[in-house]
Amino acid sequence: MTAPTQPLRILLVDDETPARNRLRQLLDDLQSQQPTQVVGDASNGVDALEVAASRGIDVALVDIRMPRMDGLQLALHLARLPHPPATIFITAYDQYAINAFDLSAVDYLLKPVRAERLCEALQKAASR
């Protein structure tokens, strides 16, 4: 697959800073295969909605369990935006997968995330 000319604008949403840092590192490693630009990050769904509303994002990489608003609730709100981003869940919990796909998730990745799987998920999002 040919890499797109415009990078995907990414929002990272995870309540753990090391997890967000790891995703940044993986995204950097994948630049030649799938160009991306992290335009914001958030540690909970409420803050993520503010970022998403103020900046154009193409993809939200979202954890499930977070304080204030969990990832599933966030996905509901993101879907209501005028230009909803693709949502890819990245979590340690497999039991929410059906709910995530009911919310039109592009993909559902289990931690620890492998670069190859993240790249596949991003390519799915890019082709939407």
LINVENTA-V6614 format. One record per pair of residues at least 6 apart in sequence whose ideal C-beta (glycine too) atoms are under 8 Angstrom apart, sorted by the first residue. I is the first residue (numbers start at 1). J is the second residue. D is the distance in whole Angstrom. If there is no record, write none. Layout:
I | J | D
I | J | D
//
This chain:
1 | 123 | 6
3 | 32 | 7
3 | 33 | 6
3 | 34 | 6
3 | 35 | 6
4 | 34 | 8
4 | 35 | 7
4 | 126 | 6
6 | 35 | 8
7 | 35 | 4
7 | 36 | 5
7 | 37 | 4
8 | 34 | 7
8 | 35 | 7
8 | 36 | 5
8 | 37 | 7
8 | 58 | 5
8 | 59 | 5
8 | 122 | 6
8 | 125 | 7
8 | 126 | 6
9 | 36 | 8
9 | 37 | 6
9 | 39 | 5
9 | 55 | 7
9 | 56 | 6
9 | 57 | 5
9 | 58 | 5
9 | 59 | 7
10 | 27 | 7
10 | 36 | 5
10 | 37 | 7
10 | 38 | 5
10 | 39 | 7
10 | 57 | 7
10 | 58 | 7
10 | 59 | 5
10 | 60 | 8
10 | 61 | 6
11 | 38 | 8
11 | 39 | 6
11 | 40 | 5
11 | 41 | 7
11 | 42 | 7
11 | 48 | 6
11 | 51 | 6
11 | 52 | 6
11 | 55 | 8
11 | 57 | 5
11 | 59 | 7
11 | 60 | 5
11 | 61 | 7
11 | 85 | 7
12 | 20 | 5
12 | 23 | 5
12 | 24 | 7
12 | 38 | 6
12 | 40 | 7
12 | 41 | 4
12 | 42 | 7
12 | 61 | 5
13 | 41 | 7
13 | 42 | 5
13 | 43 | 8
13 | 44 | 8
13 | 45 | 7
13 | 48 | 4
13 | 60 | 6
13 | 61 | 7
13 | 62 | 5
13 | 63 | 6
13 | 66 | 7
13 | 71 | 7
13 | 74 | 7
14 | 20 | 5
14 | 23 | 7
14 | 41 | 8
14 | 43 | 7
14 | 61 | 8
14 | 62 | 8
14 | 63 | 4
14 | 66 | 7
14 | 90 | 7
15 | 43 | 5
15 | 44 | 6
15 | 63 | 6
15 | 65 | 8
15 | 66 | 4
15 | 67 | 6
16 | 43 | 8
16 | 63 | 8
17 | 43 | 8
19 | 63 | 7
19 | 90 | 8
19 | 111 | 7
20 | 41 | 5
20 | 43 | 8
22 | 112 | 8
22 | 113 | 8
23 | 61 | 6
23 | 90 | 7
23 | 113 | 7
23 | 118 | 8
24 | 38 | 6
26 | 113 | 6
26 | 115 | 5
26 | 118 | 5
27 | 36 | 5
27 | 38 | 7
27 | 118 | 8
29 | 115 | 6
30 | 36 | 7
30 | 115 | 6
30 | 118 | 7
30 | 119 | 5
30 | 122 | 7
33 | 119 | 5
34 | 119 | 5
34 | 122 | 5
34 | 123 | 6
34 | 126 | 7
36 | 59 | 8
36 | 122 | 7
39 | 51 | 8
39 | 55 | 5
39 | 56 | 8
39 | 57 | 6
40 | 51 | 4
40 | 52 | 8
40 | 55 | 6
40 | 57 | 7
41 | 51 | 8
42 | 48 | 4
42 | 50 | 8
42 | 51 | 5
43 | 66 | 7
43 | 67 | 8
44 | 66 | 5
44 | 67 | 5
44 | 68 | 4
44 | 69 | 6
45 | 66 | 6
45 | 68 | 6
45 | 69 | 3
45 | 70 | 6
45 | 71 | 7
45 | 73 | 6
45 | 74 | 4
45 | 77 | 7
46 | 68 | 5
46 | 69 | 5
47 | 68 | 8
48 | 60 | 7
48 | 62 | 7
48 | 69 | 8
48 | 74 | 6
49 | 69 | 8
49 | 74 | 7
49 | 77 | 5
49 | 78 | 7
51 | 57 | 8
52 | 60 | 7
52 | 78 | 6
52 | 81 | 6
52 | 85 | 7
53 | 81 | 7
56 | 83 | 7
57 | 85 | 5
58 | 85 | 6
58 | 86 | 7
58 | 125 | 7
58 | 126 | 8
59 | 85 | 6
59 | 86 | 5
59 | 87 | 8
59 | 88 | 6
59 | 106 | 8
59 | 122 | 7
59 | 125 | 5
60 | 74 | 8
60 | 75 | 8
60 | 78 | 6
60 | 85 | 5
60 | 86 | 7
60 | 87 | 5
60 | 88 | 7
61 | 88 | 5
61 | 90 | 5
62 | 71 | 4
62 | 74 | 6
62 | 75 | 7
62 | 87 | 6
62 | 88 | 7
62 | 89 | 5
62 | 90 | 7
63 | 71 | 5
63 | 89 | 8
63 | 90 | 6
63 | 91 | 5
64 | 70 | 6
64 | 71 | 4
64 | 72 | 7
64 | 89 | 6
64 | 91 | 4
64 | 93 | 5
64 | 96 | 5
64 | 100 | 8
65 | 71 | 7
65 | 91 | 7
65 | 93 | 7
69 | 77 | 8
71 | 89 | 6
71 | 91 | 7
71 | 96 | 8
71 | 100 | 8
72 | 96 | 7
72 | 99 | 6
72 | 100 | 7
72 | 103 | 6
75 | 87 | 5
75 | 89 | 8
75 | 100 | 7
75 | 103 | 4
75 | 104 | 8
75 | 105 | 7
76 | 103 | 6
78 | 84 | 6
78 | 85 | 6
78 | 87 | 6
79 | 87 | 8
79 | 103 | 7
79 | 104 | 7
86 | 106 | 5
86 | 124 | 8
86 | 125 | 4
86 | 128 | 5
87 | 100 | 8
87 | 103 | 7
87 | 104 | 7
87 | 105 | 5
87 | 106 | 6
88 | 105 | 7
88 | 106 | 5
88 | 107 | 5
88 | 108 | 8
88 | 109 | 7
88 | 121 | 5
88 | 122 | 7
88 | 125 | 6
89 | 96 | 7
89 | 97 | 8
89 | 100 | 5
89 | 105 | 5
89 | 107 | 7
89 | 108 | 5
89 | 109 | 7
90 | 109 | 5
90 | 111 | 6
90 | 113 | 6
90 | 118 | 8
91 | 108 | 8
91 | 109 | 8
91 | 110 | 7
91 | 111 | 6
92 | 110 | 7
92 | 111 | 5
94 | 110 | 6
96 | 108 | 8
97 | 108 | 5
100 | 108 | 5
101 | 108 | 7
106 | 121 | 6
106 | 124 | 5
106 | 125 | 5
106 | 128 | 7
107 | 120 | 7
107 | 121 | 4
107 | 124 | 6
107 | 125 | 8
109 | 117 | 5
109 | 118 | 7
109 | 121 | 6
//
